Amino acid sequence: MPVTVTRTTITTTTTSSSGLGSPTIVGSPRALTQPLGLLRLLQLLSTCIAFSLVASVNAWTGPMGDWSMFTWCFCFAMTLVILIVEVCGLQPRFPLSWRNFPITFACYAALFCLSTSIIYPTTYVQFLSHGRVRDHAIAATAFSCVAFLAYALEVTWTRARPGEITGYMATVPGLLKVLETFVACIIFAFISDSRLYENRPALQWCVAVYAICFILAAVAILLNLGDCTNALPIPFPTFLSGLALLSVLFYATALVLWPLYQFDERYGGQPRRSRDVSCSYQHAYYICSWDRRLAIAILTAINLLAYLADLVYSARLVFVRV
């Protein structure tokens, strides 16, 4: 059965937002005693402990440490805002669509914490000497993993069910939009070294693909968060279908061109990591050029699969006005 999507913040089903079959209590401290409220308290606690452990021993030097600290602080702050809004019953006054905002944030937070739980120990913690600083960093990584599981569980509980009338961001295509933009941001981090593609039109086209598709997906998310889907000159379902199809075609070309021009010697590529002099240099925070090229190729394939799934699932949505 297709999922029905509403463009408003009006709740038209009696299904619990926690997905557990019990009504969600808002505008009261009792909201914190509900399953979803308890889960958000766990998110708040785990992220708070993670950044506190790292801050207490200053174990966040360099870009990877900065990213990890930003992730934990951002997730903590936004979770606190969501809890305050729900406890105080401020949803009608919130500037963004409450049917779309919490699950959008939970999905981003899950991806942020997952990436941090991988990046922080592999690019920072392993280079620390044994002692108090390393122990705190390892404990922070463990709490980061707990936060990831808590946010992922919230997404599982609050996502749209077949036949349910809900906000677009709670549907599979909506969640895929979050994944697509997140993966694109990681790609941007890896291509920050312009030497990977400068003076090579085919690779510059790949960079343009990543940017164009990111912007379009971000626009779709912002339109839903702001309840502005009617502002488009074309119907929103048509926009989504066109976006998914265009992104699939664009990413298909990038998936062919990027590996071809980066790893095939006939096109000036470097097929073996051992031949890349920069990869012989091991240091915290440093990722060599060959590893960057490989990571971008893998992420391109991941995003292509995400856009393909987006295209398929978008055809199953039914849009209604409430």
KACOR-V708220 format. One record per backbone hydrogen bond with DSSP energy under -1.0 kcal/mol. NH is the residue of the N-H (numbers start at 0). CO is the residue of the C=O. Records with the same first field share a line. If there is no record, write none. Layout:
NH->CO  CO
//
This chain:
3->163
4->317
5->165
26->85
30->27
31->28
32->29
37->33
38->34
39->35
40->36
41->37
42->38
43->39
44->40
45->41
46->42
47->43
48->44
49->45
50->46
51->47
52->48
53->49
54->50
55->51
58->53
65->61
66->62
67->63
68->64
69->65
70->66
71->67
72->68
73->69
74->70
75->71
76->72
77->73
78->74
79->75
80->76
81->77
82->78
83->79
84->80
85->81
86->82
87->83
89->84
92->89
93->90
96->224
100->96
103->99
104->100
105->101
106->102
107->103
108->104
109->105
110->106
111->107
112->108
113->109
114->110
115->111
116->112
118->114
119->115
121->117
122->118
123->119
124->119
125->120
126->123
127->124
134->130
135->131
136->132
137->133
138->134
139->135
140->136
141->137
142->138
143->139
144->140
145->141
146->142
147->143
148->144
149->145
150->146
151->147
152->148
153->149
154->150
155->151
156->152
157->153
158->154
159->169
163->160
165->3
169->166
170->167
174->170
175->171
176->172
177->173
178->174
179->175
180->176
181->177
182->178
183->179
184->180
185->181
186->182
187->183
188->184
189->185
190->186
195->192
196->193
197->193
199->196
203->199
204->200
205->201
206->202
207->203
208->204
209->205
210->206
211->207
212->208
213->209
214->210
215->211
216->212
217->213
218->214
219->215
220->216
221->217
222->218
223->219
224->220
225->221
227->222
230->227
231->228
238->234
239->235
240->236
241->237
242->238
243->239
244->240
245->241
246->242
247->243
248->244
249->245
250->246
251->247
252->248
253->249
254->250
255->251
256->252
257->253
259->255
260->256
261->257
262->258
263->259
266->263
267->264
268->263
269->261
275->272
278->275
279->276
280->277
284->122
285->282
291->287
292->288
293->289
294->290
295->291
296->292
297->293
298->294
299->295
300->296
301->297
302->298
303->299
304->300
305->301
306->302
307->303
308->304
309->305
310->306
311->307
312->308
313->309
315->312
316->313
317->2
319->4
//
